[in-house]
């Protein structure tokens, strides 16, 4: 769920009313949003950089509201869209009518797509905002919306990359091509000298912001590039724009282009940008069209589309799905509050809902019904017992886990809850085992060294918990009942979860008999008798490098190996920074279902 930051005074100025923090939080909740945090630029910088608030003097004390927005509501990812939606919800305004028109004078601008782009990014869309007046705050909001879209629907620019340019500094028609990296040369944004595309890859490999996007095209034989009729480079998507056409607060005419591997998402991104910021044009909510021509087959498309479509939904269906009993007129009114202009049709049996170009999230009747529920207020929906017969029950493995938790706790053990991810050393080196023998599921792009693999045993987590609490009075007796994850080729995802019980006794003496007693108690509760023949359980001596030689046994239930118990090896304890001996038990509880 993306989070946007808006300045409190700008927000209330646009809404035409001042709210307390609690009042605004309530308004957000009513509209299906959440006020996540009330902060300031200084506090945000201090958190990001680990500074004290007083030392973050390069920022202001302006109050900022951080608001959680549903991931599919792209129209609410900026101040302009948020204010527009709230004003309509509060019935203080009407939804504007967005129009895409050809230029009043002269020929329509054109963007030609060369055949070579098929090797990297085959699609492009474009539009123009004319006679724009941008304040510093509006300019920042425009840039921030692009970044939010890049991270969200654009999937970090891998599906769509946005370029915005000062139209008065470039000359159409424009060309979208793919060329050899050594032949592309221009001055990138905020630089003062020209670099080839290949040199820019090296230059930006150390840039904390841009280096994440380089792999998208780095290994391609050709790089995408957009240039004008004077061969002035506008951008090298999805990496960076050219400095020549950069936007400023003085910019009056904005050329917007989006290159993509997914044409549908490119259209959504373009529609979102122009509908949000066309309010700053002299002719509000009017956008100038651009013709996009595919040179390979001569196909021509006009963008932005800004299409309105209609959905007819039965009133009875809406009431039934939500659990309310509202009239058609009331439902139409509720939908209109959510920027979905609606009217009653078919003698009150249906509502005709108009879906504007800003609501790309509405793709099914259930999306419209959800908006009715939000506008009606979830708090007003009465809870009632379903009229249909249903059978619900706890998953057997979860029920067994809960029962065992109570009994293990009653045996004097304290429950721990540890991370499902750990380092590679935790499950191999520290346990005196080879990593290749663990069948661990590795994380492709771990954020820290502590979260490199999914755990294959619960033991390291409990030992680390004891290490953090070793100053507590002895004995320390901990347990955990949770999942482990191991590779399994027979599964469609290549891995499987197993529910394990792990318990550790940490004391001045190992206490093997204590941990053995817990095993016997668990088997007694599960009504599994001790038996080395037939149905039952027993333990059998084995060697395991994690445990002290001669002090380790495997647990066998009904002829199947389910786990181990024993005295932890001193070398393992030292690697976890523990000084006292301890014994441990870990078994898989799934065979007991």
CORKARA-V465924 format. One record per backbone hydrogen bond with DSSP energy under -0.5 kcal/mol. CO is the residue of the C=O (numbers start at 1). NH is the residue of the N-H. Records with the same first field share a line. If there is no record, write none. Layout:
CO=NH + NH
//
This chain:
2=69
4=6 + 67
6=65
7=11
8=12
9=13
10=14
11=15
12=16 + 17
20=24
21=25
22=26
23=27
24=28
25=29
26=30
27=31
28=33
29=32
34=36 + 68
37=39 + 66
39=64
40=44
41=45
42=46
43=47
44=48
45=49
46=50 + 51
52=55 + 56
53=56
55=57
56=59
60=42
62=41
63=8
64=39 + 66
65=6 + 67
66=36 + 37
67=4
68=34
70=73
72=74
73=76
74=77
78=82
79=83
80=84
81=85
82=86
83=87
84=88
85=89
86=90
87=92 + 93
88=91
96=98
99=101 + 287
101=289
109=291
110=174
111=293
112=114 + 176
113=295
114=117
115=118
116=119
117=120 + 121
123=260
125=258
126=290
127=256
128=130 + 288
129=254
130=282
131=282
132=134
133=135
135=139
136=140
137=141
138=142
139=143
140=144
141=145
142=146
143=147
144=148
145=149
146=150
147=151
148=152
149=154
150=156 + 157
152=155
154=159 + 160
155=158
159=261 + 262
161=259
163=257
165=167 + 255
166=169
167=170
171=229
174=112
175=177 + 227
176=114
177=225
179=223
180=183 + 184
181=197 + 198
183=185
184=197
186=188 + 195
187=243
188=191
195=186
196=200
197=201
198=202
199=203
200=204
203=206
204=207
206=208
207=211
210=213 + 214
213=216
214=217 + 218
217=220
223=179
225=177
226=234 + 235
227=175
228=231
231=233
232=228
234=242
235=226
236=239 + 240
240=236
241=189
243=246
245=166
248=251
249=134
252=132
253=167 + 168 + 255
254=129 + 256
255=165
256=127
257=163
258=125
259=161
260=123
262=266
263=267
264=268
265=269
266=270
267=271
268=272
269=273
270=274
271=275
272=276
273=277
274=278
277=280
278=281 + 285
280=133
282=284
283=286
285=99
287=101
288=128
290=292 + 303
291=111 + 293
292=301
293=113 + 295
294=297 + 298
299=294
301=292 + 303
303=290
309=355
311=313 + 353
313=351
314=318
315=319
316=320
317=321
318=322
319=323 + 324
327=331
328=332
329=333
330=334
331=335
332=336
333=337
334=338
335=338 + 340
336=339
339=341
341=354
343=352
345=349 + 350
346=349
349=315 + 316
350=345
351=313 + 353
352=343
353=311 + 355
354=356
355=309
356=359
358=360
359=362
361=363
364=367 + 368
365=369
366=370
367=371
368=372
369=373
370=374
371=375
372=376
373=377
377=380 + 381
378=381
390=392
395=399
396=400
397=401
398=402
399=403
400=404
401=405
402=406
403=407
404=408
405=409
406=410
407=411
408=411 + 413
409=412
414=479
420=455
422=452 + 453
423=427
424=427 + 428
425=428 + 430
428=431 + 433
429=432
434=437
435=438 + 440
439=487
440=442
441=454
443=446
448=451
452=443
453=422
455=485
458=462
459=463
460=464
461=465
462=466
463=467
464=468
465=469
466=469
467=470
469=472
475=477
476=478 + 506
477=414
478=504
479=416
480=482 + 502
482=500
484=498
486=496
488=491
491=494
494=488
496=486
498=484 + 500
499=589 + 590
500=482
501=587
502=480
503=585
504=478 + 506
505=507 + 583
506=475 + 476
510=583
511=514 + 515
512=516
513=517
514=518
515=519
516=520
517=521
518=522
519=523
520=524
521=525
522=526
523=528
524=527
527=529
529=531 + 537
536=558
537=531
538=556
540=554
544=547
546=569
548=551
551=567
552=542
553=565
554=540 + 556
555=557 + 562 + 563
556=538
557=560
560=557
562=588
563=555
564=586
565=553
566=568 + 584
567=548
569=572 + 573
570=574
571=575
572=576
573=578
574=577
581=507
582=568
583=505
584=566
585=503
586=564
587=501 + 589
589=592
590=593
//
